Amino acid sequence: MGLGTIETPDRNKAKNYKLSVVVPLYNSELFMCRTIDSILSSSLDSIELILIDDGSLDNSREIAQRYAKNYKCVRAYHQENK
């Protein structure tokens, strides 16, 4: 996956989630960990967290990738700023 493209998730590989939460990101490094941690610690079962980085200039992209690597229910996508 390269910068400027959003890939469609392969649903054949994904778990059947009951709820998808989409979080748009743009230069969000100061508060995104608190937001993501709050969603992940909720009492909701079977959630999918989709992080969409819109060409951030800070460390938002790297933080999103770290969460996606460490949590199966988190997916991170990156695109050029639009």
N, C-alpha and C positions, 0 to 999 in steps of 0.2 A: 504494500500500500504506500503510495507516494503522496507527497504534499500536493494538494490541489485536486485530489480525487476522493470520493467517498465510495467505499465498496459496500455492496449490499451483503448483509450477513447471510451465511449459508445456514438456512433453517434446518437442513438435514443433520447438521452437526450440533445445533443448539438444543438446549433443554426446552421443554414446553413450559414457558413462563406464563403466569397468570396476569402479571402486570409488568409493563415496560415503562421505565422512567427515563425521559430524555432530558439531559442537562446540556444546554448550549454553553460554550466556554469562549471567552475572549479576554485575554490578560486578567485571568481570575486567580492567579496563584495565591493571593493573600487570603482568600476565603474559600477556595474550592475544596480543600481537605475537610474543613468543618462540614460543608454541605454534603460531600460524598459520604463521610463517616456517619452523618446523621441518617442518610437514606439507608446505608448498609446495616445500621444498628436498629432499624425500625422492626416492628413486630410482624411486618408483612412477610408472608411466605411466597416463595417462587417469584421473586422479582428479578428483572433484568435491568441493569443500569447502562444506558447508552450515553457516552460522553462525546459531544461533537465540538471539536476545537476549530474555531473559525479563524485560523491564521494568527494565533496569539504570538506576541513578540516577547513574552516573558517565559517562565518555566511551566506554563499550563500544559503544554503538550507532553513534556517529560513526566509530569505528575500523573496525567491521565494514563499514559502508557504503563507507569508503575502499578497503578490500581488494576488495569486490565491484566497485567501479568500475574498479580497476586490474588485476584478474585475471579473465579470462573463466570460469575454472573455479570461482570463488567466488560463492556466493549468500548474501545476508544477509536474514534475516527477523526481524521484531520483533513482540512481543506484550506485553500487560500482564502484570505479574507474577502467576504462578499458583502 
